[in-house]
Amino acid sequence: MRGTAFHPRTEPLNHTLAWGEWAGYLAAQVYADFHDIEYNAIREQAALIDVSPLCKYRVTGRDALALVDRVITRDATRMTIGQVAYTPWCDDDGNLVDDGTVARRGEQEFFWTAADATYRWILLNASGLDATVEDVTDDVAGLAVQGPRSRAILESAGDTSLGDLAPFRTRPITIGGVAAEVSRTGYTGDLGYEVWSPAARALDVWDAIWAAGRPHGVRPAGIRALDVARVEAGLILAEVEYTGARHAISDEQRYTPGEVGLGRFVDLTKPSFVGRRALLAERDRSGPRRNLVGLHLDWADIEGAYAAHGLPPHVSPMVQRSPVPLERDGRRVGFATSITWGPTIKRMVGFGSVPRDASRLGTRLSVDWTIEGERHRIGATVVALPFLDLPRRRA
């Protein structure tokens, strides 16, 4: 593993030396003694999150638009310059390959981010088109500035007002003398932005934002705090809520966009895109075979399960990503993922992957919970997503 372009700044701040791996890069799991400080910065002040390990691609050329439109499930022809689209993309069988963002930066230029390496997949679909696909993952540094003070910080550090920058829009900005791009995007469900800059000048960008953020109580935040924030916001994670088609080894591990709550980002009126025929067939079969739902876990059941062992309730403050069985009337119907305590919503929550007949709001399920080697069933209620919807995210 290697450090990102911001590593010379993040490494001295990581007092716990808690590093993890993200796409071959060192990623701070937590900087402080505990991630609640960093989570609170996201929700109450502002936090800097190094998102440089995201895979990043630049698509240019006369047929750049045609290539993007061929791959993603949304209608790229409707995108205006400066617009960012969150979108899935699928294989020929309609199974989800990955999800990410595509920003249109010019008539013939797009900037694409993905959690999984997508370069070869885009390139394979560029056959016969006059388009160039560049993997710029190592060349572009990404810094998420998230939280209610993020706008004030970036306006102080940069050369432009951001009050009129709407969600999922992007524009050029100069920060610390560096020409960069700022998008009103993020993975926290809060007011936030992502700054994309040349990796060679990343430290200048960090220094300018850090200096501007100090009066606002800015903090660095690691993956653990980000994970809790994204669950509260109802945002899924690849290889947790679903397995990408490139990594799936069984039918059970293959998901269509509709099965993970992304059906609204599929435009079947488009004349052609990879996977369209299969997704049309899914629609004609009355829809996805399973749905992603939100779950509220019963705290009284959690307390009771621990009390049965003479223990106080002990739940991990971190997101439990591994799947656990979900039952309905004593019969297994699916599994739950990303179970965590939501500090702002004050609820134990998670995602559930269940058949359609178990996905109606108010449906009662039970989550498998193991204490001292003994299985317990914790009651759970199907609820709407997201768990937390902050008005400032859209204001």
N, C-alpha and C positions, 0 to 999 in steps of 0.2 A: 504494500500500500504506500501511497505517497500523499503529501499534503497538497491542498488546493492552492490557488494563487493567493488566498487570504491567510494561509497557514502561518506566515511569520507574525501575523497579528493575533490570530486565534490561539495559537499554541501557548503564549505566555498567559493568556486569560483562563486557560483550562487548568485550574489549580488541582483538580481531582485526577487529572490524566485519564479521564474516561473517554477513550476513543473507540469508535466502531468503524466498520467498513461500509462504504457506500460506493458501489460501482468502481471499486479499486482505489478509492480515495479515503483518507482519514477523515472521519466526520465526528465532531464532538457530540457525545451523548448528553453530557451535562457539564456546565462550567462551574457552577456553584456547588455547595455541599448537597443541595437537593434541587430538583428541577421545579419545585413550586415557585421559587423566586423568579425563574425565567418565564414560567407560564403567566405569572402575575404581570410581568413586564409586557407580555403580548396583550393582555386584556386591559391593563390600566395605564401603561406608559408607551413604551416602544421597545422592540427587540430586533437585533440584527441576527439573521440566520443565513449561514453560508450554504447556498443551494447550487454551488458550482458543479457538484458531481452529476447533476442532471445531464442527460444526453442532449446535445444541441446541434441542430443542422440548419444550414442556409441553403435554400432552394431558389435558384435564379434562372433566367433565360426566357425565351419567347413563349415556351410552353410550361412555365413554372406553375401558373394557375391551373392548367389542365392536369398536371401531375398531382398537385395537392388535392384537387377535386376528385381525382381517380382513387386516391387512397382513403381519405377521411369520409366519415358517414354524413357530415354536415355539408351544406351547399356552399362551397368556397367561392362560387361565382357571385354570391351576394355580399362578400366581404369587401368593405371599403378600406382604403389605405389608412392605417392607424388602428385598425380593429384587431382584437385578439379573440380567437375562438377556442373554447375548451371543447375537445372532441375525442371520441373513440375512433379506432380503425380496426378493421377485421380481416380475417383470411377469407378464402373463397367459400368456405362453409358457414360464413357469418359468425364465426367465433372471434371473440375479442382478442386482439393481439396486444393492444396497450391503449392507454388514454393519456392525453397531454394537451398542450396548447400550441396553436399555430397563429402567429402574428403576421399580418400583411404590412410590410414596411415600404412597399413600392408597387408600381404596376406589375413588375416582373421580379419581385423579391419577397420571400417569406422566411420567417424565423421560427423554427420548429423545436419544441422541447418534449422530451419523453423520459419516462422512468427507466425503460429498458432500451438496450441498443437497437436502434431502428434503421440505421444507415443502409444496411443491405436490403431490408424490406422496401424502403423507398426507392432504392436504386433499381431493384428488380422490376418495379412497377413503372419505371421511367423509360422502358423499352419503346422505341419509336418516337419519343418526344424530344424536342429541343430544349432540354432542361439540364442544369448542372446541380448536383447535390454535393455539398461539402460538409464533412464532419468537423464542426468547430468547437467540439466539447472542450478541448484543451486550450483553445484560443480565447474563449469567452468566459469571464467570471460572472457568477450570479450571486447577488446579495439581496435577500428579502428583508425589507424594512416594514415591520408589521406592528400594529397597535394604534390606539387613538391619537398618539402624538406623531405618527409617522409622516403625515403630510407636512406639519410644521417643520420637522427636522429636514426633510428633503428640500423644502422651499428655502430654508436657511443655508443648506449646503450647496444647492444648485443655482441655476441661472433662470429658472422659469417658475411661474405659478402653476400649481397643480389643482386648484379649486375647480377647474372646469374639465379635468380629466376624469371621464366617467369610468365605471367598472368595465374591464375588458377592453380598454383602449391603451394605446402606447404612443409615445412621442420621444423625440431626441431631447437630451438634457446634457448640460456640461456640469460636471461635479469634480472639484479639485483640479480644474484645468483639463479634465479628461472628457472627450466626447463619448457619451454613453446613450443608452436607451432606457427609459423607465416605462414600465407597464403597471397598470392598476390591477394587479393579480396577486395571488398568494394562496396559501394552503392552511390558513388559520380561521377563516370565517370572520375575520375582523377587518377594519380599515387597514389597508396595506398596499405595498408596492414591491416590485422587483426591479432591481437595477442590473442591467447587462452591460458590461464594460470589457475592454480589451484586457486579457489576463496580464499582459506586461505592465499595465498601469493600475492594476487592481488595488495595490496598497495606497495609492493616492486617493482613490475613491473611498476606501475604508476610512482613511484618516480624516477626510473632509466630513463624512457622515458621522463618524464617531465624535469629532469635535463639536459638530452642530447638535448632536444628540445629548451631550453631557448635561446641559441645563434642563433637559426633558426627562432625565433619569433613564437613558437608554441602557440596555444590557445586551450582551450576547446571549443567544438561546440555542440550546442543543436539540437533538432529535427527540428526546423524551418529552420535552415541553411541547414541541411541535406536534407530536403524536397525539397528545391529549387534546390540544386545541382542534386538530382536524377531525377527531371523532365527535366532539361536541358540535362541530359545524356540519356533521353528516357527510364528510368527504371520505371516499373509499381509497384504499391503498392496494396497488397491484401486488400480487403474490401473497396477499392476506385475504381481502374480500373476494378476489378471483385469481385464477391462475391464467397467465397469458398463454395464448394458443401455442406459441413457440415452445413452451415448457410443459404443456399438459401431456400426460401419458395415458389418460383414460377419458372416456366420454364424460364422466362425472366432473372432471377437472376443466372441461371446456364450457365457456359461458358466452352467451350472446349479450350484446349491450343491454337489452331489456331485462335480462336476468340479474343485473347488478345496478339497476336504477338509472341506466343511461339511455333508455329508449327514447327519451325526448330529444336526444341529440342525434337521432337517426332520421334523415330526410329521405323517405322512400319515394318522394316525387322526383328526385334526381333521376335522370335517364340511365345513369350508369355509375357504379363505384364497386370496389372490391367487396364481395359478400352480399350485394343487393339481392340477388336472386334467392339466396338462402333466407335472408331476413324477410323477404316477401312471403316465402313459404311459411315461415314461422307465424307471420301475421295472419295468413289464411287458415292456419291451424288453431286460431283463436288466441294466439299470443305466446309469450314465454312459458316454459314449463315450471319455472320457479321465480320467486321474486326476492329482492333484497328489502328488508324491513328494519325499522328501528325497534329496539327493545328497552323497556324500563324494567329493571330487575327489582324484585320485592326486597326492600331492606329488612323487613321483619323476618323474612325467611332466612336471610343471611345471618342475622343475629341468632336466630333459633338454631341454625345448623352448628354454629360455633359453640353456643351454649350447651349443646348436647355433648360436647367434649370438654366442658368446663373451661372454655376459652372465650375471651372477648373477641368481637369481630376483628378480623385481620384481613384486609383486602389490599392488594398491591396498588400503590399510587401510579404505577406505570400501566400502559396499555397491554392487556393480555392478547397477543395477536394469534396464538395457536387456536385452531377451531376446537370447540367443545360441543357435544351432542345437545340437540334441542328435541324435546318430546312434547307430544300432545295426547292427552288421555292415555299416558303410559306407552305410547308408540313413538318411536323415533321418526321425526319428520324433516330434520335438517340439522344445521349446525349454527353456532354463534361465533362471531369473531370480534376482535377489537373491543373487548370488554374493559371498561375503565370507570373510575369515579370522575364525574364531571364537576370540577370545583366551582364553576359559575352556576350551573344548573342544579347543583346539589342533588344529583341522582346517580345511581349506578346504571350505566347504559351499555349498549353494544349493538352490533349489527346481527341480523339473522338472515340466513338463506333458507327459504321454506317454499313448499308448493303453494300454488295460487290460492287453494282453499284454506290455507293457514295464514294468509297474508292480510286479511281484513283487519282494519283498525279495531282494537279492543279484543282481538283473539288472545286467549290465554294459553301460554306455553310454559315449559319448564326447562331450565338450564342445568346441565350436569355440573356439579361442583364437588370437588374432592377435598376432604379435611381429614388429616391424620390417616390417610389411606382408605377412608370410607366415603362412598359416593352419597351425595345428597342431591335433592332436586329443589332448585330455587325457582319460585314462580316468576313469570315475566309476562308483560303485556305488550302487544304489538302497538306501536305508536307511529305517528308521522315523523318524517325527517324534513329538515334537520332538527336536532335536539335544541340547538341554540341558533337564533336568527337575529343578529344585531342590526338595527336600522343603520348604524354608522357605516356598515360594510357597503351600503348602496348610496349613502348620502354624498 
